[in-house]
Amino acid sequence: MTQQDNSTYLLGDRSVRRLGYGAMQLAGPGVFGPPRDPDAARAVLREAVALGVDHIDTSDFYGPHVTNRLIREALHPYSDGLSIVTKIGARRDDRGNWLLADSAAELEQAVHDNLRNLGLEQLDVVNFRSMLDVHGPVEGSLARQVEALARLRERGLVRHVGLSNVTMKQVEEAQGIVPIACVQNMYNLVHRSDDGMIDALARQGIAYVPFFPLGGFSPLQSGALSDVAQRLAATPMQVAIAWLLQRSPNILLIPGTSSLAHLRENLAATSLVLDADALAELEAIAGVAA
């Protein structure tokens, strides 16, 4: 299967629109417990799909179980063209703490939990989320965990395997075990440590899925972005999304929101084209002092 146009990219063996939706914010505060308004959360999911979103990112440890059940309630039975991507490797305790859960038995249980709560017989893509350091990628072998996912893929429970919070060395190690469909790491206009990885994955036709498009900006950087956005008659989030879409064709985005208005604003960013002057101004933001 070949790539189609710049508005879509392959996620595994399926071409999806490059702007998807991340369900994390549909859970309660701290991604724990139910949302204040479950009906509003379901309405956001339905509107996202109605507006053309065909790639939803979720996890059974959001809530836990909350976002997956909301997705099932709102969208099941799913349309043939909808890709649902989940992630495993962690769990929550009864106080909402994030705990490591990456033994073979825990990974298999997580896959079964995702299948049950989403109402699926096979998961489109499962990202293994490295918890070697919750704050960012660090080196260390992930072979044991990837091998466990490869076995679940062989059994037909998982269609494609992805990785999250990883280094390029870990991606290469994993590729020696199983095909990798995507990598999900933190990356945005000012956090650019994955520039080389994005380009390397693009050469291989592999999707890169950044999270936190506005995460970690200093106040001065945020102010500079707001100035650019005001000049372009757009929101800072729209400009951040547009920059990521223009950064590389293999970038798939999953901005999340629990607001219908913000959902529509985010999706409208696909029509925002940044000219050379705007791109130069945005590139300069990364160098703005904290």
TORVEXGU-427596 format. One line per 3 residues: number of its first residue (from 1); their letters; for each residue x, y, z of C-alpha. Coordinates in pm, 1 decimal. Each point is the difference from the previous one (the first is absolute). Example, Ala and Ser with C-alpha at 12.3 -4.5 7.8 and 13.67 -1.06 7.14 Angstrom:
2
1	as	1230.0:-450.0:780.0 ~ 137.0:344.0:-66.0
//
This chain:
290
1	mtq	0.0:0.0:0.0 ~ 140.5:339.8:-92.4 ~ -50.9:336.6:162.5
4	qdn	-282.3:197.1:-160.0 ~ 24.1:376.2:49.4 ~ 126.3:244.3:257.5
7	sty	-331.6:-2.5:187.9 ~ 31.7:-369.7:88.0 ~ 272.4:-240.8:109.0
10	llg	29.8:-368.8:64.8 ~ -63.6:-127.2:349.9 ~ 89.3:-364.8:-26.7
13	drs	-172.8:-109.8:-319.5 ~ -275.4:262.0:7.0 ~ 14.5:353.2:-134.1
16	vrr	-139.7:247.1:254.5 ~ -50.2:373.5:5.9 ~ 295.4:170.6:160.8
19	lgy	-205.2:180.0:264.3 ~ -155.6:-248.0:240.1 ~ -135.7:25.7:351.0
22	gam	150.2:-86.1:339.7 ~ -251.2:-119.6:258.9 ~ 210.8:56.8:313.5
25	qla	-177.4:321.8:100.2 ~ -337.5:-173.8:7.3 ~ 86.4:-156.9:336.7
28	gpg	-24.8:189.8:326.9 ~ 265.6:233.0:147.7 ~ 347.0:-151.7:-11.0
31	vfg	-129.4:-248.3:-258.8 ~ -166.4:-179.7:291.1 ~ -363.3:-81.8:59.1
34	ppr	-300.3:90.6:-214.9 ~ -58.1:333.3:-173.2 ~ -231.5:256.0:156.5
37	dpd	-236.2:-33.3:-297.3 ~ 11.2:-342.5:-170.6 ~ -265.7:104.5:-252.6
40	aar	218.9:292.1:-112.0 ~ 299.0:-233.5:-31.0 ~ -196.2:-237.1:-221.4
43	avl	-119.7:296.4:-207.5 ~ 361.7:106.7:-63.9 ~ 87.3:-349.5:-122.4
46	rea	-299.8:-12.6:-233.6 ~ 74.1:346.4:-135.0 ~ 364.4:-87.7:-62.0
49	val	-98.1:-295.5:-216.0 ~ -274.6:200.0:-171.5 ~ 261.9:261.3:-94.7
52	gvd	221.7:-263.7:-161.4 ~ 231.9:-117.9:278.6 ~ 97.8:-359.9:-73.5
55	hid	279.9:-48.1:258.5 ~ -76.4:1.6:373.0 ~ 271.7:-41.8:262.3
58	tsd	-93.4:-143.7:337.5 ~ 109.5:-234.8:278.7 ~ -174.4:-214.2:257.5
61	fyg	214.2:165.8:269.0 ~ -176.0:330.4:-72.6 ~ -248.8:6.2:283.5
64	phv	76.5:-292.1:25.7 ~ -247.8:-154.4:-247.1 ~ -189.4:329.9:-34.9
67	tnr	96.2:121.5:-347.3 ~ -24.1:-343.0:-161.3 ~ -350.8:-50.5:135.4
70	lir	-102.4:346.8:-116.6 ~ 136.0:-76.9:-348.2 ~ -197.8:-324.0:-11.1
73	eal	-319.2:165.9:124.2 ~ 30.5:284.9:-249.4 ~ 126.8:-173.9:-312.6
76	hpy	-58.4:-375.6:10.5 ~ -57.0:-165.8:-243.9 ~ 297.9:174.2:-155.8
79	sdg	19.6:109.6:-360.9 ~ 232.2:-206.5:-217.9 ~ 235.7:291.5:-53.6
82	lsi	56.9:87.3:367.2 ~ 339.6:-87.1:151.5 ~ 14.6:-19.7:379.9
85	vtk	349.3:7.2:148.4 ~ 62.6:-89.9:362.5 ~ 304.3:-27.5:223.8
88	iga	108.2:-237.1:274.7 ~ 288.0:-31.9:246.0 ~ -145.0:176.2:303.2
91	rrd	-292.9:-25.9:238.7 ~ -168.3:220.3:261.8 ~ -48.7:-67.9:366.6
94	drg	-310.1:104.0:194.5 ~ 150.3:344.8:63.4 ~ 80.4:67.1:-364.1
97	nwl	374.7:-60.6:19.7 ~ 171.3:-127.6:-316.5 ~ 167.4:-336.8:55.9
100	lad	218.2:-218.9:-219.2 ~ -185.2:-295.6:-156.0 ~ 224.4:-151.8:-265.3
103	saa	35.1:-371.4:75.4 ~ -126.3:-234.3:-271.7 ~ -302.6:-86.4:212.8
106	ele	-77.4:367.1:70.5 ~ 32.8:95.8:-365.5 ~ -232.4:-281.1:-105.5
109	qav	-251.4:99.0:267.2 ~ 15.5:360.3:-120.7 ~ -72.8:-110.1:-356.5
112	hdn	-300.5:-201.2:117.9 ~ -121.5:295.7:209.6 ~ 21.6:230.1:-301.8
115	lrn	-180.2:-252.2:-220.9 ~ -280.7:-45.6:251.6 ~ -54.2:366.3:79.6
118	lgl	18.2:110.1:-364.1 ~ -215.7:-287.7:-119.3 ~ 255.4:-128.9:-251.2
121	eql	133.7:-339.8:-98.5 ~ 330.0:143.5:-124.1 ~ 181.4:324.8:87.1
124	dvv	110.0:202.1:-304.9 ~ 322.1:129.8:156.7 ~ 142.7:-54.3:347.8
127	nfr	280.6:228.1:111.7 ~ 231.6:-130.8:268.5 ~ 62.7:298.1:227.4
130	sml	345.8:-18.9:154.7 ~ -0.8:81.3:370.2 ~ 376.9:-11.0:47.3
133	dvh	-42.3:370.8:76.9 ~ -344.5:157.9:1.6 ~ 145.2:341.3:-83.0
136	gpv	151.3:-95.3:-335.6 ~ 183.9:-263.9:-200.2 ~ 308.7:-161.1:151.1
139	egs	213.0:-279.3:-140.4 ~ -54.8:-358.3:105.4 ~ -110.1:-318.3:-169.7
142	lar	-371.9:-44.0:-64.4 ~ 42.2:-336.7:-173.3 ~ -186.9:-195.6:266.5
145	qve	-310.0:219.8:-24.3 ~ 5.3:24.3:-380.6 ~ 34.0:-378.1:-27.8
148	ala	-311.3:-35.5:216.4 ~ -190.8:232.0:-233.0 ~ 130.4:-186.5:-303.3
151	rlr	-148.1:-320.9:143.1 ~ -335.3:171.9:49.8 ~ 19.0:115.9:-360.6
154	erg	65.7:-356.4:-115.3 ~ -312.9:-108.3:188.4 ~ -207.7:260.8:-185.1
157	lvr	-85.1:213.6:303.7 ~ 212.1:289.8:-128.8 ~ 19.9:106.9:-364.2
160	hvg	296.3:238.9:23.5 ~ 259.4:87.7:264.4 ~ 121.0:349.9:82.8
163	lsn	228.3:158.1:259.6 ~ -25.9:299.2:231.4 ~ 252.2:195.4:208.5
166	vtm	294.1:-162.7:-177.0 ~ 337.3:73.6:-159.9 ~ 105.4:-78.0:-356.8
169	kqv	223.1:-279.7:130.2 ~ -302.6:-158.5:165.5 ~ -199.7:34.2:-321.7
172	eea	274.1:-179.6:-191.3 ~ 17.2:-275.0:262.6 ~ -376.5:-47.9:-21.9
175	qgi	7.7:-10.3:-379.4 ~ 222.9:-304.4:26.6 ~ -288.2:-174.1:178.4
178	vpi	-321.0:124.3:-164.6 ~ -100.2:266.4:-258.0 ~ -57.6:337.1:168.7
181	acv	-300.1:196.6:-125.4 ~ 52.4:327.1:188.3 ~ 192.9:180.1:271.8
184	qnm	-169.7:229.6:250.8 ~ 226.8:244.5:185.7 ~ -11.6:352.7:130.8
187	ynl	91.8:244.8:-275.3 ~ -100.9:352.8:-89.3 ~ 128.3:332.4:-124.8
190	vhr	237.8:49.1:293.3 ~ 74.1:-361.2:97.6 ~ 189.1:-126.8:-302.6
193	sdd	218.3:-285.2:126.4 ~ -176.1:-244.8:-234.5 ~ 76.4:190.1:-321.1
196	gmi	236.8:-274.0:-118.7 ~ -243.2:-276.4:94.7 ~ -286.0:162.4:-191.4
199	dal	209.3:20.5:-315.2 ~ 127.5:-357.1:38.1 ~ -352.4:-134.7:47.0
202	arq	-124.6:202.1:-297.9 ~ 258.6:-170.0:-221.3 ~ -146.3:-333.4:112.5
205	gia	-362.9:103.0:-44.1 ~ -70.6:-21.1:373.8 ~ -235.0:239.5:176.7
208	yvp	121.5:224.7:280.0 ~ -267.9:115.7:245.9 ~ 103.1:292.2:222.5
211	ffp	-184.3:82.8:318.9 ~ -16.2:324.4:200.0 ~ 7.6:240.5:-300.1
214	lgg	27.5:290.6:247.5 ~ 170.6:-187.9:282.1 ~ 301.6:145.4:179.1
217	fsp	-5.7:346.6:-155.0 ~ 149.6:275.1:213.8 ~ -215.0:311.6:57.6
220	lqs	214.7:195.0:-247.6 ~ -32.2:-274.3:-261.2 ~ -375.5:-16.1:53.9
223	gal	-20.2:376.5:-36.7 ~ 195.6:-8.2:-323.8 ~ -227.8:-274.7:-135.8
226	sdv	-307.0:201.3:96.7 ~ 137.6:300.3:-190.9 ~ 40.2:-210.1:-315.2
229	aqr	-346.4:-149.3:46.1 ~ -157.2:343.7:38.3 ~ 162.6:119.0:-321.3
232	laa	-133.9:-307.5:-181.3 ~ -348.9:39.1:151.8 ~ 30.9:-344.9:156.0
235	tpm	34.8:-150.4:347.1 ~ 340.1:-106.5:137.9 ~ -113.3:-364.0:-10.8
238	qva	-100.5:34.3:-365.6 ~ 341.1:143.5:-86.4 ~ 178.5:-273.9:195.8
241	iaw	-204.1:-264.9:-183.5 ~ 63.0:160.5:-339.3 ~ 373.7:13.8:67.2
244	llq	6.9:-369.3:91.0 ~ -197.2:-93.3:-311.4 ~ 247.6:190.3:-215.7
247	rsp	304.0:-134.7:187.2 ~ -15.2:-345.9:-160.8 ~ -261.1:-197.7:-195.1
250	nil	28.9:-301.0:233.5 ~ -122.4:196.2:303.4 ~ -346.0:-100.7:122.2
253	lip	-156.7:220.1:266.4 ~ -231.9:-90.6:286.9 ~ -97.7:326.5:174.5
256	gts	-248.0:-65.0:276.7 ~ -280.5:207.4:143.0 ~ -326.2:-45.9:186.1
259	sla	-150.1:306.9:-171.2 ~ -194.5:-5.5:-326.4 ~ 114.6:353.6:-78.5
262	hlr	367.2:-86.6:51.4 ~ -41.9:-319.2:-202.2 ~ -127.9:201.9:-296.3
265	enl	279.4:255.7:41.9 ~ 264.2:-273.9:2.1 ~ -137.5:-166.9:-312.0
268	aat	-15.3:335.5:-179.4 ~ 379.1:24.7:36.3 ~ 39.6:-236.0:-296.1
271	slv	-91.8:291.9:-228.5 ~ 259.3:234.5:153.8 ~ 303.5:28.0:-227.2
274	lda	312.4:160.0:144.9 ~ 202.1:204.4:-246.7 ~ 378.1:33.8:7.5
277	dal	-10.0:309.2:221.1 ~ -228.4:-165.5:253.4 ~ 213.6:-314.2:2.3
280	ael	316.3:202.6:60.5 ~ -167.4:186.4:283.0 ~ -116.7:-324.4:156.9
283	eai	340.2:-164.6:-33.2 ~ 146.7:291.5:194.1 ~ -233.4:-67.8:293.3
286	agv	194.1:-311.5:96.5 ~ 298.8:219.9:71.9 ~ -188.7:248.3:216.4
289	aa	139.1:-1.2:353.1 ~ -208.8:-144.1:280.0
//
